[in-house]
Amino acid sequence: MSHHSVKPQTEIFSKGYDPQRSEGAAIPPVFRTSTFVFRKASEGKRAFEIAYGLDAMKQGESPALIYTRVNNPNSEILEDKVTAWDGAEAAALFSSGMGAISSTCLAFLKPGDTLVFSDPVYGGTEYFFRHMLPQFQIRTIPFPAGATKEDMERLVKNDPTVKVIYLESPANPTILLSDVASAREIADTYSNDKRRILVMVDNTFMGPIFQQPLKQGADLILYSATKFFGGHSDLVAGITMGSKELIGQVKVMRTILGSNSDPDTAWLIHRSLGTLQIRMEKQQENALKLVDFLRAHPKVSKVAYPGLPEMGERQVALWKQQCTGTGSLISFFLKDGKEAEAFRLLDAVQHPKLAVSLGGIETLIEHPYTMTHSDMTLEEKHHAGITENMIRISVGLEDPDDLIEDLKQALDKV
Ligand SMILES: Cc1ncc(COP(=O)(O)O)c(C=O)c1O
């Protein structure tokens, strides 16, 4: 064998699964079982010693299968494969993106700690940060997505309680990028023996194909695997990735909160992995055509999409620094429009489905102001730039010319 290192697109077809352990099945069977049989009582004892951290694993030992809330072959096979693009050491699968976000945050935060986060974030994350973590005496402080290093540093510098810098990049729904490398530098500068500041990045919109924040120094990356990983709008799941050490801690929290996924969902995501890259590339190609159309349309005042000059110099610089593509999520603003105009467009489109979520092979369109981000106060929406005339579209695999014709006739009705 040569030492040529294979690309993720090749690696995922063989990594993490040995057919000989499953009767030679080329594709992993679904291990639909809640519990696993030990051969001997001593084997059960050892499995629990490792699972509960009562004793360290020895060289060559691996965690035994015990119970599907703890681990399951389908989850483990998937966890081994999904790290290929991001270059993570380990991954933890969850029952939803929110399961990944909440369990991961709770694994590293305790009463008296502070989490600072880029604003806006997905509505559910927003609710968890603004309303739920404070119930556990965990403070949460927003800062604008795309903030400069100095602005982020000001929050961390004089506050020894900050333990997590949380970025959602690009942000849902404003598509603003946040600066992962600067967050890393700040975390390194202010971490010491008493506190370790972790950088967490929600990589749902661009990852794993067009952005890999671990390479810019993130400690943990989080995904709604409901989106591109699943890719077909037929499942709900989440993934956290990072070092073995950190993911080990995340898995302890997952076991006790019960936020692990199930064998069938893990299997379905596994089936989606082979097409992940080509789906994301083709969806991006289609999105670029829609972006060109929307930018030139007289009824559209602005298009938010990574790398566009109208996103501003800093955003373009961040895009060049941390992304290798532009993705397939577009937000656009109707000229002089309000809710009524936005709704007229949403009710007139024929091909995109009027639905929240994103990253599937079918185009989805929605109104963040009254749907995904309706929980935010008027002031919070205003700060975050989520306005009544904003429409978010997740571009799928329909013929882009048909999508453009459809948007054209819908915009005519506005
Ligand atoms: C950026 C982002 N993160 C997290 C989530 C939450 O994921 P889930 O719906 O799988 O819980 C979403 C859902 O839309 C999202 O858009």
The ligand as an SDF file (V2000), in Angstrom:
LIG
                    3D

 16 16  0  0  0  0  0  0  0  0999 V2000
  -27.9920   26.2710   13.0340 C   0  0  0  0  0  0  0  0  0  0  0  0
  -28.8730   25.3060   13.7670 C   0  0  0  0  0  0  0  0  0  0  0  0
  -28.4170   24.7160   14.8670 N   0  0  0  0  0  0  0  0  0  0  0  0
  -29.1860   23.8440   15.5720 C   0  0  0  0  0  0  0  0  0  0  0  0
  -30.4830   23.5540   15.1740 C   0  0  0  0  0  0  0  0  0  0  0  0
  -31.3150   22.6040   16.0010 C   0  0  0  0  0  0  0  0  0  0  0  0
  -31.3450   21.3630   15.4240 O   0  0  0  0  0  0  0  0  0  0  0  0
  -32.5220   20.2770   15.6110 P   0  0  0  0  0  0  0  0  0  0  0  0
  -33.7450   20.8760   15.0120 O   0  0  0  0  0  0  0  0  0  0  0  0
  -31.9970   19.0810   14.9060 O   0  0  0  0  0  0  0  0  0  0  0  0
  -32.6850   20.0750   17.0640 O   0  0  0  0  0  0  0  0  0  0  0  0
  -30.9860   24.1300   14.0140 C   0  0  0  0  0  0  0  0  0  0  0  0
  -32.3620   23.8060   13.5670 C   0  0  0  0  0  0  0  0  0  0  0  0
  -32.8990   24.4080   12.6580 O   0  0  0  0  0  0  0  0  0  0  0  0
  -30.1660   25.0460   13.3040 C   0  0  0  0  0  0  0  0  0  0  0  0
  -30.6090   25.6520   12.1930 O   0  0  0  0  0  0  0  0  0  0  0  0
  1  2  1  0
  2  3  1  0
  2 15  2  0
  3  4  2  0
  4  5  1  0
  5  6  1  0
  5 12  2  0
  6  7  1  0
  7  8  1  0
  8  9  2  0
  8 10  1  0
  8 11  1  0
 12 13  1  0
 12 15  1  0
 13 14  2  0
 15 16  1  0
M  END
$$$$
